[in-house]
Amino acid sequence: MLKSPRAGILPFFRARCPRCGKGNVFVNKVMSFKKFSDTLDECPKCQLKYEPETGFFVGAMYWTYAVLVGLTVVLSIVLYQMDLFEEAVYIIPLIIVFLLPWVFRYGRLLMLYVVYPIMYKDLFYGKDDEL
């Protein structure tokens, strides 16, 4: 297979293409609360299709769920240590609602950075023409 270098961790946090690290993944900025979830069809730089099959991003729900459970556990421990555990019932949902656009986007990015190169090697790295 033709192995191209992966983009790395910085492009992940900047929401860039997992293959080239240059093209944007999302149409709008995260602070565009009405359209924060709009994803481009392909990378404008290397033409990697972001959704290799219909329903690919459904798996992002699992990543989002894992991040939200981890966030809830960490916030519960922190609020308990601050002696604010009783108020956690109100504080944690407010924090989650505020962070939801970021968590949603990074769930999709985790699908692109972790699952895509494993399940769709030919699309991600290119086909091996030497067979």
C-alpha positions as CSV (number, residue, x, y, z in Angstrom):
1,M,0.0,0.0,0.0
2,L,1.0,3.5,-0.6
3,K,1.6,4.9,2.9
4,S,1.2,8.7,3.3
5,P,2.2,10.3,6.6
6,R,-0.7,11.0,8.9
7,A,-1.4,14.5,9.9
8,G,-0.7,14.3,13.7
9,I,-2.2,15.7,16.8
10,L,-2.2,19.5,16.1
11,P,-4.3,19.2,13.0
12,F,-6.8,17.1,15.0
13,F,-7.3,20.0,17.5
14,R,-7.5,22.5,14.7
15,A,-10.2,20.3,12.9
16,R,-8.1,19.7,9.8
17,C,-8.0,16.8,7.4
18,P,-6.6,13.6,8.9
19,R,-4.5,12.8,5.9
20,C,-2.9,16.1,4.8
21,G,-3.5,18.2,7.9
22,K,-4.2,21.3,5.8
23,G,-7.9,21.2,4.6
24,N,-10.8,22.1,6.9
25,V,-13.2,19.4,8.0
26,F,-16.1,21.6,8.9
27,V,-17.9,24.3,6.8
28,N,-18.3,26.8,9.7
29,K,-16.5,27.8,12.9
30,V,-17.6,26.1,16.1
31,M,-19.1,29.3,17.4
32,S,-21.6,29.2,14.6
33,F,-24.1,27.5,16.9
34,K,-26.8,26.9,14.2
35,K,-24.4,25.2,11.7
36,F,-21.5,24.0,13.8
37,S,-22.1,20.4,12.6
38,D,-21.9,21.0,8.8
39,T,-19.1,18.8,7.5
40,L,-17.4,19.3,4.1
41,D,-17.8,16.4,1.6
42,E,-14.1,16.2,1.0
43,C,-10.8,17.8,1.8
44,P,-10.2,20.9,-0.3
45,K,-6.5,20.1,-0.4
46,C,-6.0,16.4,-0.9
47,Q,-9.6,15.4,-1.9
48,L,-10.1,12.8,0.8
49,K,-13.8,11.9,1.1
50,Y,-14.8,12.6,4.7
51,E,-17.8,10.3,4.6
52,P,-16.6,7.1,2.8
53,E,-20.1,5.5,3.2
54,T,-23.6,6.6,4.2
55,G,-23.9,6.6,7.9
56,F,-20.2,6.7,8.7
57,F,-20.6,9.4,11.3
58,V,-23.2,7.5,13.2
59,G,-20.2,5.9,15.0
60,A,-19.3,9.3,16.3
61,M,-22.1,9.0,18.8
62,Y,-20.1,6.4,20.7
63,W,-17.0,8.7,20.8
64,T,-19.2,11.6,21.9
65,Y,-20.8,9.4,24.6
66,A,-17.4,8.3,25.9
67,V,-16.2,11.9,26.1
68,L,-19.3,13.0,27.9
69,V,-19.1,10.2,30.4
70,G,-15.5,11.0,31.1
71,L,-16.3,14.7,31.4
72,T,-19.1,13.9,33.8
73,V,-16.9,11.7,36.0
74,V,-14.1,14.3,36.1
75,L,-16.5,17.2,36.9
76,S,-18.2,15.1,39.6
77,I,-14.8,14.4,41.3
78,V,-13.7,18.1,41.0
79,L,-17.0,19.4,42.3
80,Y,-16.9,16.9,45.2
81,Q,-13.4,18.0,46.1
82,M,-14.7,21.6,46.0
83,D,-17.5,20.7,48.3
84,L,-20.1,21.6,45.6
85,F,-21.4,18.0,44.9
86,E,-25.0,19.0,45.7
87,E,-24.8,21.8,43.1
88,A,-23.3,19.4,40.5
89,V,-26.8,18.4,39.4
90,Y,-27.1,21.9,38.0
91,I,-23.5,22.7,37.1
92,I,-22.6,19.6,35.1
93,P,-25.5,19.9,32.6
94,L,-24.8,23.5,32.1
95,I,-21.2,22.8,31.3
96,I,-22.2,19.9,29.0
97,V,-24.7,22.1,27.1
98,F,-22.0,24.8,26.6
99,L,-19.4,22.2,25.4
100,L,-21.7,20.2,23.2
101,P,-20.7,21.8,19.9
102,W,-17.0,21.0,20.6
103,V,-17.8,17.5,21.8
104,F,-19.9,16.8,18.8
105,R,-17.2,18.0,16.4
106,Y,-14.4,16.1,18.1
107,G,-16.6,12.9,18.1
108,R,-16.6,13.2,14.3
109,L,-12.9,14.0,14.2
110,L,-12.1,10.9,16.3
111,M,-14.0,8.9,13.7
112,L,-11.9,10.4,10.9
113,Y,-8.6,10.1,12.8
114,V,-9.0,6.7,14.4
115,V,-11.6,4.6,12.5
116,Y,-11.2,5.9,8.9
117,P,-7.5,4.8,8.5
118,I,-8.2,1.4,10.0
119,M,-11.5,0.5,8.2
120,Y,-10.9,2.3,4.9
121,K,-7.2,1.8,4.3
122,D,-7.5,1.9,0.5
123,L,-9.4,5.2,0.6
124,F,-7.2,6.8,3.2
125,Y,-3.7,5.7,2.0
126,G,-4.5,5.0,-1.6
127,K,-4.7,1.7,-3.5
128,D,-1.7,-0.6,-3.9
129,D,-1.2,-0.8,-7.7
130,E,1.7,-3.3,-7.5
131,L,-0.5,-6.4,-7.2
